[in-house]
């Protein structure tokens, strides 16, 4: 139990079940928002932080680690971009069609002819897939619900895409040549958060800027952990200590940063802890993305149909349906599309052969990066 845990470069870890846990945390938090009709209805989990907020931060910490690993392992912009695009867009496109054509007709107050001919209906794929307006507002839909958004959680994917772009840009510019460069990217965001609040700049920023600071801390932390992974060890006692440090700073401007560090320490301890009795969880299907994108629309649909559902009843009914849809998405869309990564990468580089030397894009990587 008190063993020191080291990060390994293989796939022998608990990231898949952890991401499933994070997705379920989001489901639980959003059930309270939908059933109680209040965005602030989620219960507090850690000094004012709510389950969905913490879960999304945990997703970004894990993503920073795994995506940085992907970039430095592949060392190829086309292969990296292929993997990222096929991970996000095919399942998202099908989800958009599901909300529009399967859910939409059952939750709109408009006649179906008017619903299907409304210009707002047909702009949804472009708005969502470009992340210009990703939360899906369908004509006349969900009018009796407190929230009329068809797929509210999709807004975070905009920042996931921006993080992917930031990683490949840093790689192309040679800003991932040394581990200190990767660590510095986290430090910049960690310092920017309190400075933005002290200067008053934070309140002047649009929501996009505020969220970039928040997610930059988390994603950058995950990236930094990957860069320094050979020098890091984790222990359950460390999880407790980091949690205590975060708790002690909860009234300070660095609380966002210390909480992220606490969450990060927990993630990497839990991902690599030796627990043979739980090893079967490592082979679970990676349905976390499907759960994340489908849970909101399912709960909205259920609550529109049964507006007296309590948060717990909504979770009990919606979660199995969401998991089933997520599993179908993984088996029939996500997993098959990911097998096409190499072929799609060839298309992205216009059939040119892979350049095995990272020098060409300004980045010489040490062999220790895999």
VEXDRENVEX-281202 format. One record per residue: x, y, z of N, C-alpha, C in turn; residue in three letters. Coordinates in steps of 0.02 Angstrom, whole numbers, plus 32768, in hexadecimal, padded with zeros to 4 digits. Layout:
BEGIN
XYZXYZXYZALA;...
# end
This chain:
BEGIN
80297FC38000800080008000802A803F8000UNK;8063803C8024808E8077802A80C980747FFAUNK;80C3804A7FC780F980437F97810380837F6FUNK;8141808E7F5A814F80C57F2C814080AE7EE5UNK;811E80D87EC1810880C77E7D813080EF7E4BUNK;814A80CC7E19816E80EE7DE2814580E97DA2UNK;814F811A7D77812D811B7D36815380F07D05UNK;813080C57CE28150809E7CAD813780B57C69UNK;815D80A47C35814D80BD7BF2811E80907BCCUNK;8109805A7BE880DC802C7BC58093803D7BCFUNK;8069800B7BC2802180147BC980067FF37C09UNK;80337FDE7C34801E7FBC7C72800D7FF17CA7UNK;7FD1800C7CA27FBC80407CD17F6F80407CD6UNK;7F56806A7D037F0E806D7D117EED80AB7CF3UNK;7F0B80C87CBE7EEE81057CA27EA780F97C87UNK;7E9B80C07C697E5780B47C4D7E2280B37C84UNK;7E29808A7CB97DF5808D7CEE7DF380D17D11UNK;7E2B80F47D167E2A81367D367E0181677D0CUNK;7E0A81647CCA7DE381927CA07D9981807CA3UNK;7D8981417CAA7D43812D7CB47D28814B7CF5UNK;7D50814A7D297D3C81687D697D3081B27D61UNK;7D5C81D47D3D7D54821C7D337D14822A7D0CUNK;7D0682017CDB7CC9820B7CB37C8B82027CDEUNK;7C8B81D07D0A7C5281C57D377C4A82007D67UNK;7C81821D7D7E7C7E82587DA97C5A82917D85UNK;7C6882997D457C4682CD7D1E7BFC82BE7D19UNK;7BEB827F7D0D7BA4826B7D097B80827C7D4BUNK;7B9E826B7D827B7F82777DC37B7582C27DCEUNK;7BA882E97DC17BA183317DCA7B6C83507D9FUNK;7B6A833D7D607B3A835A7D317AF283427D3EUNK;7AEA83097D5D7AA782F27D6F7A8683237D9FUNK;7AAD833E7DCD7A93836F7DFD7A8183B07DD9UNK;7AAA83C47DA97A9C84017D837A5A83FA7D5DUNK;7A5083C27D3C7A1483B77D1379D683AD7D3EUNK;79DB83827D7079A083717D98798A83AA7DC5UNK;79B983D27DDD79A884097E0A79A3844C7DE6UNK;79B3844C7DA679AA84887D7D79D584C27D91UNK;7A1284B47DA77A3E84EA7DBE7A8684D67DB0UNK;7AAB85027D8E7AF084F37D7E7B1C84EC7DBCUNK;7B06850A7DF47B2C85067E327B1384CF7E61UNK;7AE984A37E467AC984707E717AF784367E83UNK;7B2E842F7E617B5C83F87E737B7584017EBAUNK;7B7E83CA7EDC7B9983CD7F207BE483DA7F1DUNK;7BFE83F87F527C4684067F567C6B83C67F6AUNK;7CA383BB7F4A7CCB837F7F587D0C83907F7BUNK;7D2883CA7F6B7D6983DD7F897D6D84297F8DUNK;7D5C84447FC67D60848C7FD37D4284B67F9BUNK;7D0584A67F897CE184CD7F577CE684B17F10UNK;7D1584847F057D1B84657EC37CE7842D7EBDUNK;7CC5842C7E857C8F83FD7E797CA983C07E51UNK;7C8483897E537C9C834C7E327CAE83557DE8UNK;7C8283777DC27C90837D7D7B7CCD83A87D6DUNK;7CD683DC7D967D1184087D8E7D5183E27D9AUNK;7D5383BD7DD17D8E83967DE17D9B83607DADUNK;7D65833F7D967D6C83097D667D8983227D24UNK;7D72835C7D0D7D8C83777CCE7DD6838A7CD7UNK;7DE883A67D117E2E83B57D1D7E5883757D1DUNK;7E3D83407D3B7E6083007D3A7E6982E67CF3UNK;7E3682ED7CCA7E3C82DA7C837E7682FF7C62UNK;7E7B833F7C6F7EAF83677C4E7EF483567C67UNK;7EFB83457CA67F3C83307CC07F5282F07C9EUNK;7F2482BF7C9B7F34827F7C7A7F43828B7C30UNK;7F1C82B67C117F2582C57BC97F6982E57BBCUNK;7F7C83147BE77FBE83337BDE7FF683017BDFUNK;7FF182D17C0C8023829C7C118023826F7BD4UNK;7FE882557BC27FE382237B8C7FEE82427B47UNK;7FD7827F7B3D7FE0829E7AFB802882B47AF1UNK;804882CC7B26808F82DC7B2080B7829D7B12UNK;80A582677B3380C582267B2680BC82137ADCUNK;8080821C7AC38071820B7A7D809C82357A4DUNK;80A182757A5B80C782A17A2F8111828E7A2FUNK;812D82837A69817582757A6D8186822E7A59UNK;815582017A5C816181BD7A44815D81B979F8UNK;812A81DA79DC812181D8799481548203796FUNK;8163823E798A8192826C796B817F827E7924UNK;8140827D79168128828978D280E682AE78D6UNK;80E382E978B880A8831378BD806B82F2789EUNK;807582D17864803C82B1784380208278786CUNK;804B824D78888033821578B08011822E78F0UNK;802E825F790F8010827C794B7FCC829A793BUNK;7FC882C179057F8982E278F37F5482AF78E0UNK;7F69827A78BD7F3B824578AA7F1B822578E8UNK;7F45821579197F2B81F579567EFB8222797BUNK;7F0B8262797F7EE1829179A47E9F829E7980UNK;7EA182A6793F7E6482B479187E358278791BUNK;7E50823C79117E26820179107E0C81F07956UNK;7E2D820779897E1581FB79CD7DD9822879DEUNK;7DD8826379C37DA5829479D57D6A829679A4UNK;7D79829E79647D4682B379357D13827E791DUNK;7D278241790D7CF4821178F47CBC82057927UNK;7CCE81F879657C9B81EB79987C72822A79A6UNK;7C93826479A37C7082A379AF7C3D82B07978UNK;7C5082A2793A7C2282AC79017BE482817909UNK;7BED8242791A7BB4821579247B89822C795FUNK;7BA9824579927B84825F79CC7B58829A79B7UNK;7B7482C6798F7B4D830079777B1082E97950UNK;7B1982B879257AE1829D78FE7AAE827C792DUNK;7AC6825B79607A98823B79917A6C826F79B2UNK;7A8B82A579CA7A6582DA79EC7A3382FA79BBUNK;7A488305797D7A1E8327794C79E482FC7935UNK;79F282BE792279C0829578FF799E8261792BUNK;79BE824B7960799F8219798C797E823A79C8UNK;79A3826279EB798782847A26795B82C07A13UNK;797282E879E57952832779D57907832479CAUNK;78EF82F7799E78A682F57990787B82E679CEUNK;789882C67A01787282B47A3D787282EB7A72UNK;789D831D7A6A78A3834F7A9F789383967A86UNK;787B839C7A49786983DD7A2F781E83E97A35UNK;780C84287A3F77C5843B7A4277AB844E79FDUNK;77D7845179CC77C48465798977A8842A7961UNK;777D84377930776A8402790177A983E878DEUNK;77AB83A778D077E8838A78B577FE83AA7874UNK;77CF83BD784977E183DE780A7806841F7818UNK;77ED84467847780D8485785878508479787AUNK;7853844578A47892843478C778C984237895UNK;78B883F8786578EB83E1783578FB841377FEUNK;78D4844777F878E2847A77C478FE84BA77E2UNK;790384BD7824791E84F97844796984FE7835UNK;79818539781E79C88541780E79F68531784AUNK;79DD853F78867A04853278C27A1584E778C8UNK;79E884BD78B179F3847578B57A2F8461788BUNK;7A34847B78507A68846478227AAC8485782DUNK;7AAE84B878577AF084D678667B1484B2789EUNK;7AF2848478BF7B0F846378FA7B51843E78EBUNK;7B55841478B77B9483F178AA7BCF842178A1UNK;7BC48456787B7BFA8486786F7C0E84A978AFUNK;7BDD84BE78D67BEC84E179147C1084B57946UNK;7BF98477794D7C16844A797F7C5B84327969UNK;7C62841C792B7CA183FF79157CD88433790DUNK;7CC4847279067CF684A979067D0184C3794CUNK;7CD784AD797B7CD884C479C17CCA850F79C8UNK;7CA9852A79947C94857079997C5D857679CEUNK;7C2D854A79CC7BF8854779FE7BE684FD7A05UNK;7C0484DD7A367C0384947A387BCD84757A64UNK;7BA3849E7A837B7684817AB57B33846B7A9AUNK;7B2684777A5C7AEB845F7A377AA9847A7A52UNK;7A8F84AC7A2F7A4E84C97A3E7A2184BB7A02UNK;79F4848C7A0A79C7847879D4798684A079D7UNK;796784AD799E792A84D6799D78F184B779C6UNK;78D884DD79F6789F84C87A1F78AD848E7A4EUNK;78EC847D7A5878FD84417A7E7904844E7AC8UNK;78ED841F7AF078F8841D7B3978DE845C7B5CUNK;78A884777B43789084B77B5D787784B37BA5UNK;786384797BBC784B84737C01788484637C32UNK;78BF84567C1878F9844B7C437919848F7C55UNK;793984917C8E795C84CF7CA2799584DE7C72UNK;79B584AA7C5A79EB84B17C2879D184987BE5UNK;79D684C37BB279BD84AF7B7079F584967B42UNK;7A3184907B5B7A6984797B337A65842E7B27UNK;7A72841A7AE97A6D83D47AD87AAA83AB7AEBUNK;7AE483CB7AEF7B2183A67B007B5483D67B20UNK;7B4283F07B5B7B6984257B7B7BB384147B87UNK;7BC783D77B997C0D83CB7BAA7C3E83D07B70UNK;7C2583D47B337C5383D67AF97C7F84147AF8UNK;7C6E84467B1F7C9784837B1E7CDF84767B33UNK;7CEA84457B5E7D2F84387B747D5B841B7B3DUNK;7D3C83FC7B0B7D6383DF7AD47D8884157AADUNK;7D6D84517AAD7D9084897A8C7DD684927AAAUNK;7DDA848C7AEC7E1B84977B0D7E4784597B07UNK;7E29841F7B017E5083E37AF37E7283E97AAEUNK;7E4C84017A7D7E69840B7A3A7E9F84407A3CUNK;7E9384777A607EC684AB7A667F0584917A87UNK;7EFD84647AB87F3784467AD87F5D841A7AA7UNK;7F3983F47A7F7F5A83CA7A4C7F8283F67A1CUNK;7F63842D7A077F85845B79D87FC3847979FAUNK;7FBC848B7A3A7FF484A77A5E802E84777A63UNK;801F84377A6E805384047A73807883FB7A32UNK;805483F579FB807583EA79BB809B842979A5UNK;8081846479B680A484A279A680E584A779CDUNK;80E284977A0D811F84987A36815384677A1BUNK;813C842D7A07816A83FB79EB818A841579AAUNK;81618431797F817A8449793E81AB84827946UNK;81A284AA797B81CF84E37987820C84D079B0UNK;8212849179C1824B847B79E98245848A7A32UNK;820884987A4A81FE84A97A9081F1846D7ABDUNK;81FD84317AA081FA83F47AC9823C83CE7AC4UNK;827083F37AB182B283D57AA782D083BD7AE9UNK;82C383E37B1E82DD83D17B6082A383CE7B91UNK;82AB83A57BC48274839D7BF3826483DE7C18UNK;829784087C23828984467C47825B84737C1FUNK;825C846E7BDD822F84957BB381E784817BBEUNK;81DC84407BC5819884277BD28181843B7C17UNK;81AE84347C47819E84497C8B818E84937C90UNK;81B384BB7C6881A885037C69816285167C52UNK;814684EE7C25810384FD7C0C80D084F77C44UNK;80DA84C77C7180AE84C27CAB80B984FD7CDAUNK;80F7850F7CE6810785457D1480EA85877CFDUNK;80EA85927CBB80CD85D07CA0808485D67CB3UNK;805D85A07CA9801685A27CBA800C85A67D05UNK;803685817D2B803085817D74803D85C67D91UNK;806B85EB7D738079862F7D8A804686607D70UNK;802C86547D347FFD86837D157FBB86857D3CUNK;7FA7864C7D597F67864B7D7D7F64867D7DB7UNK;7F9286797DE97F8E86AB7E1F7F9D86F27E08UNK;7FCC86F97DD87FDC873C7DC07FA1875C7D9DUNK;7F7B87357D787F40874F7D577F0C87677D89UNK;7F0687447DC17ED787587DF57EF087957E1BUNK;7F3087977E2B7F4D87D07E507F4688107E28UNK;7F53880B7DE77F5188477DBC7F0B885C7DA8UNK;7EDA88307DB37E96883E7D9D7E89882A7D55UNK;7EBD88107D357EB787FE7CEE7E8687C47CE5UNK;7E8387977D157E58875B7D0F7E0F876F7D03UNK;7DF7879F7D287DB187B37D217DA587D87CDFUNK;7DD987F07CC17DD388147C817DD587E47C46UNK;7DEF87A87C527DF487777C1C7DB0875B7C09UNK;7DA6874B7BC97D6987267BB67D6C86E07BD3UNK;7D3486BE7BD27D31867A7BED7D65864C7BCDUNK;7D7186567B8D7DA3862C7B6B7DE886347B8AUNK;7DFB86727B997E3C867E7BB77E4186617BFDUNK;7E0C86687C247E0C864C7C687E1286007C66UNK;7DEE85E17C387DF185987C337E3585807C19UNK;7E5485A77BEF7E9685937BD77EC985937C10UNK;7EC285C27C3E7EEE85C17C787EE185837CA3UNK;7EA285767CAF7E90853C7CD87EAA84FB7CBAUNK;7E9A84EF7C7B7EAD84B17C5C7EF784AE7C4CUNK;7F1584E97C417F5D84EB7C357F8484D17C71UNK;7F6D84E27CAD7F8E84C97CEA7F8B847D7CEBUNK;7F5084617CDE7F4784197CE47F6B83F37CACUNK;7F6184087C6F7F8183E77C377FCD83EE7C3BUNK;7FE4842A7C4D802C84357C54804B840B7C8BUNK;802584017CC1803D83D77CF78047838F7CDFUNK;801683757CBB801D83317CA18058832B7C72UNK;8062835E7C47809B835D7C1980DD835F7C40UNK;80E183887C74811E838E7C9B812E834C7CBFUNK;80FB832B7CD8810682EA7CF9812382B87CC7UNK;810A82B97C898126828B7C588170829D7C4BUNK;817F82DC7C4581C582F17C3781F482DA7C6EUNK;81DE82DD7CAC820982CD7CE581F982897D04UNK;81D6825F7CDF81BD82217CFB81F381F47D18UNK;822F81F67CFC826581CA7D15827D81DE7D5AUNK;826D821B7D6E828582357DAF824E82377DE3UNK;8213821F7DD381DA82267E0081C481E37E1CUNK;81AF81E47E5B819081AB7E7C815381C47EA3UNK;812381977EAC80E481AB7ECC80D381787F02UNK;80B281917F3680A181687F70805E81807F8BUNK;803781527FA87FF681657FC47FFE819B7FFAUNK;8035819A801F804181CE805180498211802FUNK;806982107FF48071824E7FCE802E826A7FB8UNK;7FFF823D7FA67FBC82537F937F9C827A7FCDUNK;7FA2825E80097F85827E80457FA782C18052UNK;7FE982C2804C800F830080597FFB83368026UNK;7FF883247FE67FE683547FB37F9E836D7FBDUNK;7F7283417FD27F2E83567FE17F2C8387801BUNK;7F55837A804E7F5883A780877F7383EC8073UNK;7FA783EC80497FC3842B80317F8F8453800BUNK;7F6A84317FDF7F3684537FB97F01846F7FE8UNK;7EED8447801A7EBA845D804A7ED1849B8070UNK;7F11849C80847F2B84D480AA7F2E85158081UNK;7F2F850E80407F33854A80157EF0855D7FF7UNK;7EB9854180127E78854A7FF07E5F85927FF1UNK;7E7B85BC801A7E668603801B7E9986307FF9UNK;7EC786127FD47EFB86397FB27EF386367F67UNK;7F1986617F457F1586657EFC7F36862A7ED9UNK;7F5C86027EFE7F7E85C97EDF7F5685887EE8UNK;7F1A858E7F037EF285527F117EE585297ED1UNK;7ED8854B7E9A7ECD85287E5A7F0A84FE7E48UNK;7F45851A7E527F8384F87E417F9184BE7E70UNK;7F8984CA7EB17F9884957EE17F65845C7EDCUNK;7F27846D7ECB7EF584387EC17F07840F7E84UNK;7F1C84307E4E7F31840B7E127F6B83DC7E22UNK;7F9B83F47E4B7FD483CA7E5D7FBE838F7E88UNK;7F8E839A7EB47F7283647EDC7F4F83317EB0UNK;7F2683497E817F04831B7E537F3782F57E28UNK;7F6A83197E117F9D82F97DE87FC282C37E0DUNK;7FD582D27E4B7FF882A07E737FCC82627E7BUNK;7F8B826D7E8A7F5E82347E907F59820C7E50UNK;7F52822E7E177F4A820C7DD67F8481DD7DC9UNK;7FC181F67DD27FFB81CD7DBF800A81977DF3UNK;7FF881A37E317FFD816C7E617FCA81367E4FUNK;7F8C814A7E437F57811A7E357F6180F67DF2UNK;7F7F81197DC27F8980FB7D7F7FBE80C47D80UNK;7FF080CA7DAC8028809C7DAA803180727DEAUNK;800180787E18800680507E55800280067E44UNK;80257FDE7E6B80247F967E617FE87F797E88UNK;7FB67F627E647F7A7F467E837F647F0A7E59UNK;7F857ED17E607F787E977E357F2F7E817E33UNK;7F0B7E897E6B7EC57E747E6D7E997EA07E41UNK;7EB27EDB7E2F7E8B7F097E057EA47F0B7DBDUNK;7ED47EE17DAD7EF27EE37D6A7EBF7ED87D32UNK;7E8A7EB57D417E577EAA7D0E7E387EEB7CF5UNK;7E397F1E7D1F7E1D7F5F7D0B7E447F807CD3UNK;7E847F6C7CCD7EAE7F8A7C997E967F787C53UNK;7E6E7F437C4E7E597F2B7C0D7E127F417BFBUNK;7DF67F6E7C237DB47F897C137DB57FAF7BD1UNK;7D7E7FB17BAF7D797FD97B717D7D80237B84UNK;7D9C80497B597DA780907B687D6980B97B55UNK;7D3680B47B7D7CF680D47B6E7CED81197B8FUNK;7D2281337BAE7D1B81727BD37D0681AB7BA6UNK;7D2181AE7B697D0F81E47B3B7CC581E07B29UNK;7CAE81A47B1B7C68819A7B0A7C3A81AD7B44UNK;7C4D819A7B807C2581AD7BBB7C2381F97BC1UNK;7C5C82177BB77C5F82607BBE7C3382847B8CUNK;7C34826F7B4D7C0E82957B1B7BC482837B1AUNK;7BB182477B327B6B82327B2D7B42823F7B6DUNK;7B6282457BA67B3B82447BE47B0A827F7BEAUNK;7B2082BA7BD37AF582F57BDC7AB582EF7BB3UNK;7ABB82DC7B747A8082D97B4A7A4F82A37B62UNK;7A6A826B7B7B7A3E82367B967A19824F7BD4UNK;7A3C82717C007A1C828A7C3D79EA82C17C2DUNK;79FA82EC7BFE79CB83207BE9798C83017BCCUNK;799482CF7BA3795B82AD7B847930828B7BB9UNK;794F82687BE7792A82477C1C790582797C47UNK;792682AF7C59790682E07C8578CE83067C61UNK;78D683107C2078A0832F7BF8786283027BFAUNK;786E82C17BF7783782917BF7781B82857C3DUNK;784782857C6F783382787CB4784E82AF7CE2UNK;782E82E97CE1784983247D04784983227D50UNK;783182ED7D6D783182E77DB6786A82BC7DD0UNK;789682A67DA378CD827B7DB878FC82A17DE8UNK;7911827F7E1C7943829A7E49798882907E2AUNK;79BB82B27E4379FF82A77E287A15825E7E2BUNK;7A07823C7E637A1D81F67E6979F681C87E39UNK;79B581D57E32798E81AE7E0379A581BA7DBBUNK;79B681F87DAC79CE82087D697A1081E47D5BUNK;7A3C81E27D8C7A7B81BE7D847A6F81747D79UNK;7A4281587DA17A3581107D9F7A1A80FA7D5BUNK;79F181257D3C79D481137CFB7A0481257CC2UNK;7A23815F7CC77A4B81797C8F7A8E81567C88UNK;7AAD81437CBF7AF181287CBB7AF580E77C92UNK;7AC880B67C9E7ACC80797C747AC180877C2AUNK;7A9280B37C1A7A8580C57BD47AC280E67BB6UNK;7AE081147BDB7B1B81377BC37B5581077BB8UNK;7B6080DA7BE77B9680A97BDF7B8B807D7BA2UNK;7B4D806A7B967B3E80417B5B7B4D80677B1BUNK;7B3A80A57B187B4980CE7ADC7B9480D97AD5UNK;7BB580E47B0D7BFE80EF7B0B7C2280B07AF3UNK;7C0B80777B097C2A80387AF47C1F802D7AA9UNK;7BE2803B7A917BD580357A4A7C0180657A22UNK;7C0A80A27A3C7C3580D37A1B7C7D80B97A17UNK;7C95809B7A4E7CD980827A4F7CE280487A1EUNK;7CB380197A1F7CB97FDC79F67CB07FEB79ABUNK;7C7F8014799B7C6D801D79557C89805C7934UNK;7CA1808B795C7CBA80CA793F7D0280D87954UNK;7D0D80E279957D4E80F979AB7D8680C7799EUNK;7D7D808A79B47DB1805779AD7DC180497963UNK;7D8E803E79387D9D803478F17DC1806F78D0UNK;7DAD80AC78E37DCD80E678C57E1580EC78DBUNK;7E2480DA79197E6980DE79317E9780AD790EUNK;7E7C807778F17EA5804978CB7EBB80677889UNK;7E9E809F78767EAF80BF78377EE080F9783FUNK;7EFF80FD787A7F2C813478887F66813A7856UNK;7F84810178477FBE8102781A7FAA811877D4UNK;7F7380FC77BB7F5C810F77787F4881587775UNK;7F27817077A87F1281B777A97F4F81E477AFUNK;7F8281CF77D47FBF81F677D97FE081FE7794UNK;7FDF81C8776D7FFB81CC77297FD481FF76FFUNK;7F93820277087F6B823376E57F7D827976FBUNK;7F888283773B7F9882C577557FDC82DE773CUNK;800A82AF7730804B82C47715804E82BE76C9UNK;801282B876A9800C82B576608034827C7643UNK;80318243766580518204764F809D82067651UNK;80B9823B766D8102823B76748116820B76ABUNK;815381F076A7816A81C276DA817781E7771BUNK;817181C27752817D81DF779381C581F67799UNK;81CE823277B48211824A77C2822582347808UNK;82558206780C826781EA784D829482177875UNK;82AF824B785782DA8279787C82B282B37896UNK;82B282BF78D8828D82F678F482AC833A78E6UNK;82EB833A78CB830D837978BD82E683A3788BUNK;82C58382785C82A483A57826826F83D5783EUNK;825183C67878821F83F47892823A841878D1UNK;827C841A78D4829B84447907829E8426794CUNK;829E83E37951829D83C5799382C883867994UNK;82FF838979B98329834E79C2831A83307A06UNK;830282F37A0782EB82D57A45831B82A07A5EUNK;832882A07A9E8352826B7ABB832D82287AB9UNK;835381F27AB6833581B07AAF830A819D7AEAUNK;831581BC7B2482F081AB7B6082A681BB7B59UNK;829281E27B27824C81F27B1E822781BA7AFAUNK;824881857AEB8225814A7ACE8220814B7A84UNK;
# end
